[in-house]
Every structure is written in C-alpha cells, then in structure tokens.
Amino acid sequence: MISKKTIDEIFAAVKIEEVVADFVSLKKQGQSYVGICPFHDDRNPSMHVTPRLGIYKCFVCDAKGNAVKFLMEHEKISYPEALEYLAKKYSIPIEYDHQETSEEKELRSERESLYLVNEFAEKFFMDQLRNTEEGQLMGMTYFKERGFKDSTIDKFHLGYCPSGWDAFTKEALKQGYKEDFLIKLGLTRKAANGKLFDFYRGRVIFPIHNVLGKVIGFGGRVLKKDEKTAKYFNSPESEIYHKTETLYDIYLAKKEIRNKDNTILVEGYTDVISLFESGIENAVASSGTSLTEEQVKILSRQSKNITVLYDGDRAGIKASMRGIDMLLNQGLNVRVCLLPDGEDPDSFAKQHRDSEVAEYLERNTTDFLLFKARILSQDAGNDPTKRATMVMDVLKSIASVQDNITRAFYIKECAKLFDLPEETLNGELRRMVWKKINEQPKSNTPSTGGATQQVASPEEKTYVPQIDVQKNKQQKPALDMLYEAEKGVILLLLKYGLYEINVEVENPDGDGLVFMPKRIDQFVFDELYNDHIVLTNPLLSKIYDHYAEVAQILFDQDAIKRTFILSEDPEESKFAIENIEAEMPTYSKHWQERYDMVTISTMNSLMQLEQEVHNVILLLKLRIVEKQLEFLQNEMKKQDYTEEDTLNMMSRYTVLLKCRTEISSKLNMAVSK
C-alpha cells in the first residue's frame, strides 16, 4: 500500500492541467483551460479544467473530479495505478507502508499482474538485444541496417527474443510469473504435447505502450525469410490490450502532437520510427488495422488536425479511404500527403535528409476530400457509370463534414472537377444528410438527461431538443428543502468563508449601530450558534466541523476548496467535487445590454455578496421554521394530547407562522407551503 506521506506529496505536486493535457489538447481561457471532453461524444470543447481548484468538469456530460479520478476514469485503472502514474510523472519516489508479502502479491488483480508480466518481458527483450551475442548479431544488425540510432532504439524500447525454443518462458517462470498469464498475453504458447515455447522466438520486438506509457502488447518481426511464416506477429487481445483501441507511439508522440496541433497517421511501426529519426515526432500508426472509431476518438483528443501519409500503392490508398470518413464524422480536419511511387514513410525517410522529408510533407500535403475526388476521378476516366459512382462516394464523405460552410466549399470545388452543376450536387448532398440524420438512433442518451431529438427538415438541418416532462416527473425525487438550505450554508463557507462583509454591530462607544467588517464564516458561525441551529444532515454537519478546523490554519479560499476536494474522506471529496464547480464559460460584457440577458453572477460585488450571505442564513431559518410547523400540524391532529398541550402547540404554531412571514418578507419571496 502506498504510504500517506507519498500520497500527500503527489497531491501537493500534481497540476491538473498538466495531467489532463497528457490526454486532451487544452486551450487557455481566462484562468481555466478548455478542451474536448473524452467522456462523451464531444464536438465542441465542453470540458473546463480549473488549476486553482485542481478539478476538471464537463458542462455537458457532468464528468468531474481531480487528477486521480481523471486518470481512473479515462484509463480504466485503479486508484493505486493512478497514484503510481502521477508519482512517475512528477519524479516522486514511492514509499509503501510495508513490503508486500507473497500472500498480498497473490491478491493483485489480474490486470495489474498482466502489466507486470509485460514489463518484465520488455526488459528481457531489451537486455537480449543489447547484452547478448545473438541479440547483437541478429537483432541489432537488423535495426542498424534500417538506420536506427542507438538513442532511437532506446527511446522505443526495441528488443529481441532469442531463437531458442523457450529461453524467455524459462526465465519468466524462474522469476515467479504465472504460466497462465504468459499464455494469456501471447508471450508463451503451449504445443500439442504440452510443452511451452516462446511465441516471439527469433524476432525483433516492438513494444506497444498505452497513453500512460505502460506496456500493453508487442509486435514481433521475423528476421529469416520464410513464405510460410507471417512477417509480423502481434499480441492477442487481452484484458489490457485491444488492438482497435491502440495507436502505436501515442505515448511518445502526444506531446509533439499538441505542440504542432497536428497528428501524422501512418501504417506501421518502422514508419513511425523512421519519421522520428527524421525529426518528425508527431506520428502514430494504426499498426496495420483499418482505422476504428476508438482510434479516431483517441486522435481527436490530441488534435483536431490529422495528416494521413500514403505510400504510392494506389490500391492501398483506395482501401484506406473508407476509414477516413470516421475522422470527418468527428469534425477533424483531414489532410493527406502522397509519397512517390514505390516509397513508404520508412523508406522515404531513410533515403532523404531530415530537411528534405519535412519540406516534402509541407509542399505535398493537400485536403483529403479534394485529393479523394481527384484520385477517384482519374480512376473513373470517361465511363459515365463509374463517374456517377465516384461522385456519390465523394458526396458521402462530404456529408460526414460537420461544418456547413466547409461543405459548401467542397461542393463548389467538386462541381468544377466533375463538371456538374452545384445545384445537382447540393440536392444529392441534402438527401444524404437527411438520410443520415434519420438513421441516427432515436433512443435517449445519458448526456441529454432523458432528452430526445426531433429531426428538422433537410433544408434546416438543425436539432431541437425536447424534454420528456412526464418521464422526468416520475424519475425526479422530491426535493429535501431543509437539506438544500443546509447545503447552501456549507457551499457559502467553502466558496466565500474567508471573504469579509459589513455587518451591523453595536457601537463600542455606545452610540447606536455601526457597520464593521466581519469574515463570512464567523458571521455564519455566530448566527447558527446564537439561534441554537445544528445541521441535521450527517455529512454536512461533518463538513461544517471540518471547515471550522481548517479555517483556523488556512488563509486562502482556494486552499480551503482544495482541502475538501482532496479530502481523504471520500464523502467529503465527492461532495466538494460535485458542488464546487469550475467556472462556467465566460460571456461578452456586451451580451447583457444587447440581448437583455443576465450573465453576471450575484457574487460580483460586495453589496451583492452581503445580500447573498443574509439570504442563505435566512433561507436556512425559514426551512427550520417550516419543519417545525409541519411537525406541529401533524401532532395537533392526534387525539392523545390534553387540552392544555393542544393550546400550547397552537400558541407555538401561531408564533412560528408570524416568524415564517417575517423571514419570507426579508427574503422577498412568497410564503412556501
């Protein structure tokens, strides 16, 4: 178990914006950052990251939390794994409360065990490549022939598996790793006679890492020519490796992708590595698979701009085009670069200087849809049937583009290229869009909170959200008014407790009342103490007491917020994360005058803050009075009280009614109930 001291050091060092930026491209907006939310199908930046509070929040799907929760939710990892990632990121040595016993090791989850096995395998293959005669002769020779530098080999953790029958398997079993896990990960196979053997024997190894940098699988390339043997072997699907959700080199490339705001997409391991050698470090590979929706989502979180690098194989180009529409569906800007005939990224990078590779990419990169239209137009020639099919194929891709203006631009360019009227193309495009909208699932989605979508006409192409009122009435629980009032007091303390307001007090000189500054938390404490008010909700009462402790030693409101957000008490932390929200998007100061909208918070001035404080306290008192009135109403209906008791209750009821009216008047609200 990670020690409390280490956990405290991690939380003290972590910067939420740096952690989230490892996975999502963020842009500065005021004191916060915004980015595409990875927890729902987000097209426009809806996730806000607030550094001063150490939290993230999506204003669409309501995902929220601190850095640890982000890692746990995004990467589907455990709490200890998230802490280990942060400790590594911020170079914090991990201390454990005690050494793990053999029994505790047995209790590790299968997922954690699989990561450990892969980590061992990676180190074994790297050691074999560098420190054995066979590794140097076979593996290192192969990498050197491809022009890979030692630094690059180390950077990508390249390795070699000995050609012997079971050298790796024997060493892994000797070190205590389970045979079952070795087989599940595809590192070891079992022959018909029950004998174990190394799956990657005699191959050079390309480790595959996830976005966190953990080894999730391997690619192995054969060195001996054998027509009966596949050139590449890859890890099978496992608990930690899903090929369709993986991009090779995403861990190393993500920083440069964000720096350049562009991802270069290639096909294979060596393509990525050779481009890296040429100084192009923002390349990732789909590892030979057709592009999947999961891979597209990973790409969209890093950058909205994608450059697909094609080799000169025309058949391969047309095959890969079918997957590009998914990129367009995500609202990505897709460009392509076609390499000379017979070249792939690996060979082209090796045969040209770094500056020549960069210059070629810059000069030959073009818009994908226009590129596709030209390629298909050339293939169709003058055959009317083929050209009609080609036009429909291109229009289908244009229909995937989200922006109407961009669509119009493509239609204009394609009309010139196909020698067809724009009206004809636009008419067919509208039918495609209309069909696509109607094919979308009509079921409710979690992100809309039970909303359904009504489809507009093809000409309007807009969505009108409609709320299922009856369903919401059935599902929404009755609001506990007293709890909400107590919650308002707690949020007042957490958000503004250290602020000062002016309150009326008796003049020390004995001359009437004067206004004196007083901290909001002290004002709240005094009001509740003087009226003998105790918070009834256990969690809110606990937070109230905890606040009273930390307010004596912390003199910064953000520090108080962070204390509760990062609280070791999961209930406190959950409450703080859910209720101390990140800043909403800012609005133009002119909107209020232009659109008669209220866009300014009630907390923007001292006078408004003072009024808000008084209102929160008054509302709590009102709810307490209402609870007492409700209690007396129920009691007076009972028949087992004496006449004197009933009269006393009626008298008390009258006093409470008057009190309720007075409080409601001060709140300028209708009497509730």
Order of alpha helices (4+ residues) and beta strands (2+ residues): alpha-alpha-beta-beta-beta-beta-beta-alpha-alpha-alpha-alpha-alpha-alpha-beta-alpha-alpha-beta-beta-beta-beta-beta-alpha-beta-alpha-beta-alpha-beta-alpha-beta-alpha-alpha-beta-alpha-alpha-alpha-alpha-beta-beta-alpha-alpha-beta-beta-alpha-alpha-alpha-alpha-alpha-alpha-alpha
